[in-house]
Amino acid sequence: MPFVLSVHTALGVAALATGAFVLARRKGDGLHRVVGRVYAAAMVGLCVLSFGLRDTTPLFAGYGPFHIAAVVSLVTVVAGVVVAWRRRPGWLEGHYMWMAWSYVGLVMATGGHVMRPVFLWMRDAGVPAGLALGASLFAVWGLPPLVGSRLIARRKAGWDRLGAEAGMAVG
């Protein structure tokens, strides 16, 4: 495995692990900040290094759909970090939304890499190609945003209730 691909993969694993950790636990303490910074750094490195890799289904000069996803991911992570640094009114919700959606995008990109061999296996096992492709696309592009949007909305609703109970806006 080439060096760039090895580092890209390691950063992807680090981002998946640290992002899940940060999203699953209490927010705002020192551990959240440290692990969150590791997540953001891993994501930035992951996205930047993706441009050192050529896609097998190129759109332009060897760059393809994963490179488009890398640009979107880079924007979401940087936006989430900038919102947290500035700490303007309402920053908490913006920070959470940008970072949570960056994680959903990461899961989708990871799924895209993982599902290709699954699609090929299903097709080779006799599953009609259209059904195998549809199932793969749903698993990668449908399921993560569907589940992610529900989890993100549930967390935000909890914040809204806390703010209403305290008589103030949370954020």
C-alpha positions in Angstrom: 0.0 0.0 0.0 1.5 3.4 -1.0 2.5 5.7 1.9 -0.1 8.4 1.1 -2.9 5.7 1.1 -1.6 4.3 4.4 -1.6 7.7 6.1 -5.0 8.5 4.6 -6.5 5.3 5.9 -4.9 5.8 9.3 -6.3 9.3 9.5 -9.7 8.0 8.4 -9.7 5.4 11.2 -8.6 8.0 13.7 -11.4 10.4 12.6 -14.0 7.7 12.8 -13.0 6.7 16.3 -12.5 10.2 17.7 -15.6 11.6 16.0 -17.8 8.8 17.5 -16.2 9.3 20.9 -16.9 13.1 20.9 -20.5 12.7 19.5 -21.3 10.0 22.1 -20.2 11.7 25.3 -20.8 14.9 27.2 -19.8 18.1 25.5 -17.7 21.0 26.5 -15.2 19.6 29.0 -11.4 19.4 28.5 -11.6 15.9 27.1 -14.1 17.0 24.5 -11.8 19.8 23.4 -8.7 17.6 23.1 -10.4 14.7 21.3 -12.3 17.2 19.2 -9.1 18.8 18.1 -7.7 15.4 17.2 -10.9 14.7 15.1 -10.6 18.0 13.3 -6.9 17.5 12.6 -7.5 14.0 11.3 -10.3 15.2 9.1 -8.3 18.0 7.6 -5.3 15.6 7.0 -7.6 13.0 5.5 -9.3 15.4 3.1 -6.0 17.1 2.0 -4.3 13.7 1.5 -7.2 12.5 -0.6 -5.9 14.7 -3.4 -2.7 12.7 -3.5 -4.8 9.7 -4.5 -6.4 9.1 -7.9 -9.9 7.8 -8.1 -10.8 4.7 -10.1 -13.8 6.4 -11.6 -12.4 9.8 -12.5 -14.4 12.8 -13.4 -11.5 15.1 -14.3 -7.8 14.4 -14.5 -8.0 11.5 -12.1 -10.3 13.2 -9.5 -13.7 11.8 -8.8 -16.6 11.7 -6.4 -14.5 11.1 -3.3 -12.6 14.3 -4.0 -15.8 16.2 -4.2 -16.8 14.7 -0.9 -13.4 15.6 0.5 -14.0 19.3 -0.4 -17.4 19.2 1.3 -16.0 17.5 4.4 -13.2 20.0 4.6 -15.7 22.9 4.5 -17.9 21.4 7.2 -15.0 20.7 9.6 -13.4 24.1 9.1 -16.8 25.8 9.5 -17.3 23.9 12.8 -13.9 24.8 14.1 -14.2 28.5 13.1 -17.7 28.8 14.7 -16.3 27.4 18.0 -13.2 29.7 17.9 -15.4 32.8 17.3 -18.0 32.0 20.0 -20.5 34.4 18.7 -24.2 34.2 19.9 -25.6 30.9 18.8 -22.2 29.4 18.2 -22.9 26.1 20.1 -25.7 25.0 17.8 -23.7 26.0 14.7 -20.6 24.2 15.9 -22.6 21.0 16.7 -24.4 21.0 13.4 -21.3 21.5 11.3 -19.2 18.9 13.2 -22.1 16.3 13.4 -22.8 16.6 9.7 -19.0 16.3 9.0 -19.1 13.0 10.8 -22.2 11.8 8.8 -20.2 12.7 5.6 -17.2 10.7 6.9 -19.4 7.7 7.5 -20.8 8.1 4.0 -17.3 8.3 2.4 -16.2 5.3 4.4 -19.2 3.4 3.4 -18.5 4.2 -0.3 -15.1 2.6 0.1 -16.5 -0.4 2.0 -19.6 -1.0 -0.1 -17.8 -1.4 -3.5 -16.5 -4.8 -2.7 -19.8 -5.7 -1.0 -21.6 -4.7 -4.2 -19.2 -6.8 -6.3 -19.7 -9.7 -4.0 -23.5 -9.4 -4.2 -23.4 -9.2 -8.0 -21.0 -12.2 -8.2 -23.3 -14.1 -5.9 -26.1 -13.8 -8.4 -28.0 -10.8 -7.0 -29.3 -8.8 -9.9 -26.9 -5.9 -10.6 -29.6 -3.3 -10.2 -30.7 -4.6 -6.9 -27.1 -4.9 -5.6 -26.4 -1.3 -6.8 -29.6 0.0 -5.2 -28.9 -1.7 -1.9 -25.3 -0.5 -1.9 -26.3 3.1 -2.7 -28.9 3.1 0.0 -26.5 1.8 2.5 -23.9 4.5 1.6 -26.0 7.6 0.6 -29.4 6.9 2.2 -28.9 5.3 5.6 -26.2 7.5 7.1 -28.0 10.9 6.5 -31.3 9.3 7.5 -30.0 8.0 10.8 -27.7 11.0 11.3 -30.5 13.6 10.8 -32.6 11.8 13.4 -29.8 11.6 16.0 -28.8 15.2 15.3 -32.4 16.5 15.7 -32.8 14.5 18.9 -29.7 16.1 20.4 -30.8 19.6 19.3 -34.3 19.0 20.8 -32.7 18.1 24.1 -30.8 21.4 24.0 -33.9 23.3 23.1 -35.8 21.8 26.1 -32.9 22.6 28.5 -32.9 26.2 27.3 -36.7 26.5 27.7 -36.6 24.9 31.2 -33.9 27.3 32.3 -35.7 30.3 30.7 -32.8 31.1 28.4 -31.5 30.2 24.9 -28.9 27.5 24.9 -25.9 28.2 22.7 
